[in-house]
Amino acid sequence: MSFYAAADLNDTIVAPITPPGVGAIGVLRMSGNNAIAICNSVFKGKDLTRQRSHTLHFGAIVHPNGQVIDEVLVSVFKAPHSYTSENTVEVSCHGSPYILQQVIQLFLNAGARLAKPGEFTLRAFLHGKLDLSQAEAVADLIASETEAAHHIALNQMRGGFSGQLQQLREQLIHFASLIELELDFSTEDVEFADRTQLTQLVQQLLNALTQLIESFALGNVIKNGVATVIAGRPNAGKSTLLNALLNEDRAIVSEIAGTTRDTIEETLNINGITFRLIDTAGIREAQDRIEEIGVEKTMQKIAQATLLLYVFDVTQLSPEEVEKDLQQLHPNDAQLLVIANKIDELTENTANNFGNLYPEAYLPLSAKQGNGIAALKQALYQIVTGQTANNSNSAALLQNNAIVSNARHAEALQNARQALQQVLKGISLHISGELLAADIRRALAHLASITGAEVTPDDLLGNIFSKFCIGK
């Protein structure tokens, strides 16, 4: 928060909210106590200060010297009924960068200042319009490129994830307050927090946290895509496979070994899941320095891969040679698909020899003929989601489920789970309420770091006095 000094948050701020460049329309947003008055000072039309919230007005932005800058539409939002919970105007003008800059300059001259990155959403958070996880979802929603990514971000921005965390937090605060109450009556050896009920609650919370943590594997790939490396020996058909998956001639295909010298990256969307396909140089003893660099890049990409598609020419390699390649190429933490290419050129069904070696990760196909490409796409989707790709509505995967797609959130949930595991351990060892309270507070702090909610003594005191007649 130090980047945004407290005094700055009382300023009226302005910034374009449409992308830079020439367009039919450009939109400016101005927010703050004086936003409507500042806009009204250069607007020729209705008196904006007298208009109702959520109304739209046609007029012109006019320079003090009388020059008309542009004819515009102004949307008026009065506090607290706006995105930031402040007085806000949005000015829609023609998308000329010159016009936008001139209008901004008039607003600056009238008392506004340029908004800092993310400051509109920051103000929404500080005024209670959004919690931290919802604010982060705004950026995810803007960046979403698939139906599934859009669904996750929109659900999080609407508070679905926050609501689940709030329920967990309230239950924890209840027991924390009971244990705090015990500490106040420690001399009387009173136990307000039933340890059996606390154990049951912590178990329920641990189950809920574990589900959220495990959802991150899916949420992360939906948000960021799956790094999918296509690797193998020269002339195995890697570039042909890339072209077949994309259904276009993206990579040069040649019978000359070592055609691909550098990595080629493209994206493939399968039912809302984005696969970042990376075609690499063939693995062999390099013939020159350029090819050597290409092989080095291949190994680097493989080390970073989430999914490795090892492609080999089924007419040229033996199972022993395939096994040797995989020992060299396959990183321990990457998912593997072993693809036997050029099955259309087989004179006998020797591919079964390879299938016996890798029954769960083996797929025969002909990239050149297109045979098996649909099955490969199905396999890719199933590896990531655990489901078949027959349903064209990718959001069906996410119905009624809270999905974690933010790495910061996943880390905080893991820390909260560790703290609750310590609570369970402490209960079994019959440790003091003071130590139990410390572990519960730690879990609460990690949950609070996700939404931005603060766990203060007032939370605990409010819970105590609302449920007990202390001092009666």
VENJOPE-V472963 format. One record per backbone hydrogen bond with DSSP energy under -0.5 kcal/mol. NH is the residue of the N-H (numbers start at 1). CO is the residue of the C=O. If there is no record, write none. Layout:
nh->(NH & NH)
co->(CO & CO)
This chain:
nh->(4 & 5 & 8 & 9 & 9 & 10 & 11 & 13 & 13 & 14 & 15 & 17 & 18 & 23 & 26 & 28 & 29 & 30 & 31 & 32 & 35 & 38 & 39 & 40 & 41 & 42 & 42 & 43 & 44 & 44 & 45 & 48 & 50 & 51 & 54 & 55 & 57 & 59 & 60 & 61 & 62 & 62 & 63 & 66 & 69 & 69 & 70 & 72 & 73 & 74 & 75 & 75 & 76 & 77 & 81 & 82 & 88 & 89 & 90 & 91 & 92 & 92 & 93 & 93 & 95 & 95 & 100 & 101 & 102 & 103 & 104 & 105 & 106 & 107 & 108 & 109 & 110 & 111 & 112 & 113 & 115 & 119 & 122 & 123 & 124 & 125 & 126 & 127 & 128 & 129 & 130 & 132 & 135 & 136 & 137 & 138 & 138 & 139 & 140 & 141 & 142 & 143 & 144 & 144 & 150 & 151 & 152 & 153 & 154 & 155 & 156 & 157 & 158 & 159 & 160 & 163 & 164 & 165 & 166 & 167 & 168 & 169 & 170 & 171 & 172 & 173 & 174 & 175 & 176 & 177 & 178 & 179 & 180 & 181 & 182 & 183 & 184 & 185 & 185 & 186 & 188 & 189 & 190 & 192 & 194 & 198 & 199 & 200 & 201 & 202 & 203 & 204 & 205 & 206 & 207 & 208 & 209 & 210 & 211 & 212 & 213 & 214 & 215 & 216 & 216 & 217 & 218 & 219 & 220 & 221 & 222 & 223 & 224 & 225 & 226 & 227 & 228 & 228 & 229 & 229 & 230 & 231 & 231 & 233 & 236 & 241 & 242 & 243 & 244 & 245 & 246 & 247 & 248 & 250 & 259 & 261 & 264 & 266 & 268 & 270 & 270 & 271 & 273 & 274 & 275 & 275 & 276 & 276 & 277 & 277 & 278 & 279 & 279 & 280 & 283 & 284 & 286 & 292 & 293 & 294 & 295 & 296 & 297 & 298 & 299 & 300 & 301 & 302 & 303 & 304 & 305 & 306 & 307 & 308 & 309 & 309 & 310 & 310 & 311 & 311 & 312 & 314 & 314 & 316 & 317 & 322 & 323 & 324 & 325 & 326 & 327 & 328 & 329 & 330 & 331 & 334 & 335 & 337 & 338 & 339 & 339 & 340 & 340 & 341 & 341 & 343 & 345 & 346 & 350 & 352 & 353 & 354 & 354 & 355 & 356 & 357 & 357 & 358 & 361 & 362 & 363 & 365 & 366 & 370 & 371 & 373 & 376 & 377 & 378 & 379 & 380 & 381 & 382 & 383 & 384 & 385 & 386 & 392 & 394 & 396 & 397 & 398 & 399 & 399 & 401 & 403 & 405 & 407 & 410 & 411 & 412 & 413 & 414 & 415 & 416 & 417 & 418 & 419 & 420 & 421 & 422 & 423 & 424 & 425 & 426 & 427 & 428 & 429 & 430 & 431 & 436 & 437 & 438 & 439 & 440 & 441 & 442 & 443 & 444 & 445 & 446 & 447 & 448 & 449 & 450 & 450 & 451 & 452 & 456 & 459 & 460 & 461 & 462 & 463 & 464 & 465 & 466 & 467 & 467 & 468 & 470 & 472)
co->(1 & 3 & 5 & 5 & 6 & 7 & 8 & 11 & 31 & 113 & 29 & 27 & 27 & 95 & 93 & 91 & 15 & 89 & 13 & 87 & 32 & 34 & 35 & 36 & 37 & 38 & 39 & 40 & 42 & 60 & 43 & 46 & 47 & 48 & 76 & 76 & 74 & 72 & 44 & 70 & 42 & 60 & 67 & 63 & 61 & 67 & 61 & 59 & 92 & 57 & 73 & 90 & 55 & 88 & 78 & 80 & 77 & 30 & 75 & 28 & 73 & 90 & 26 & 91 & 23 & 24 & 96 & 97 & 98 & 99 & 100 & 101 & 102 & 103 & 104 & 105 & 106 & 108 & 107 & 12 & 14 & 116 & 118 & 119 & 120 & 121 & 122 & 123 & 125 & 124 & 124 & 451 & 131 & 132 & 133 & 134 & 135 & 135 & 136 & 137 & 138 & 139 & 140 & 141 & 146 & 147 & 148 & 149 & 150 & 151 & 152 & 153 & 154 & 156 & 155 & 159 & 160 & 161 & 162 & 163 & 164 & 165 & 166 & 167 & 168 & 169 & 170 & 171 & 172 & 173 & 174 & 175 & 176 & 177 & 178 & 179 & 180 & 181 & 182 & 183 & 185 & 186 & 185 & 190 & 192 & 194 & 195 & 196 & 197 & 198 & 199 & 200 & 201 & 202 & 203 & 204 & 205 & 206 & 207 & 208 & 209 & 210 & 211 & 212 & 213 & 214 & 214 & 215 & 216 & 217 & 218 & 219 & 220 & 221 & 274 & 225 & 226 & 276 & 227 & 307 & 278 & 229 & 309 & 311 & 233 & 237 & 238 & 239 & 240 & 241 & 242 & 243 & 243 & 248 & 256 & 259 & 279 & 277 & 275 & 268 & 273 & 269 & 270 & 272 & 268 & 273 & 226 & 274 & 266 & 275 & 228 & 264 & 277 & 230 & 232 & 282 & 284 & 288 & 289 & 290 & 291 & 292 & 293 & 294 & 295 & 296 & 297 & 298 & 299 & 300 & 302 & 227 & 227 & 335 & 229 & 307 & 308 & 337 & 231 & 309 & 339 & 312 & 341 & 313 & 313 & 318 & 319 & 320 & 321 & 322 & 323 & 324 & 325 & 326 & 329 & 331 & 306 & 308 & 361 & 310 & 337 & 338 & 363 & 312 & 339 & 365 & 342 & 343 & 348 & 349 & 350 & 350 & 351 & 351 & 352 & 353 & 354 & 354 & 358 & 358 & 338 & 340 & 371 & 366 & 366 & 370 & 372 & 373 & 374 & 375 & 376 & 377 & 378 & 379 & 380 & 381 & 382 & 390 & 392 & 393 & 394 & 395 & 395 & 396 & 398 & 401 & 403 & 405 & 406 & 407 & 408 & 409 & 410 & 411 & 412 & 413 & 414 & 415 & 416 & 417 & 418 & 419 & 420 & 421 & 422 & 423 & 424 & 425 & 427 & 426 & 432 & 433 & 434 & 435 & 436 & 437 & 438 & 439 & 440 & 441 & 442 & 443 & 444 & 445 & 446 & 447 & 447 & 448 & 454 & 456 & 456 & 457 & 458 & 459 & 460 & 461 & 462 & 463 & 464 & 464 & 468 & 469)
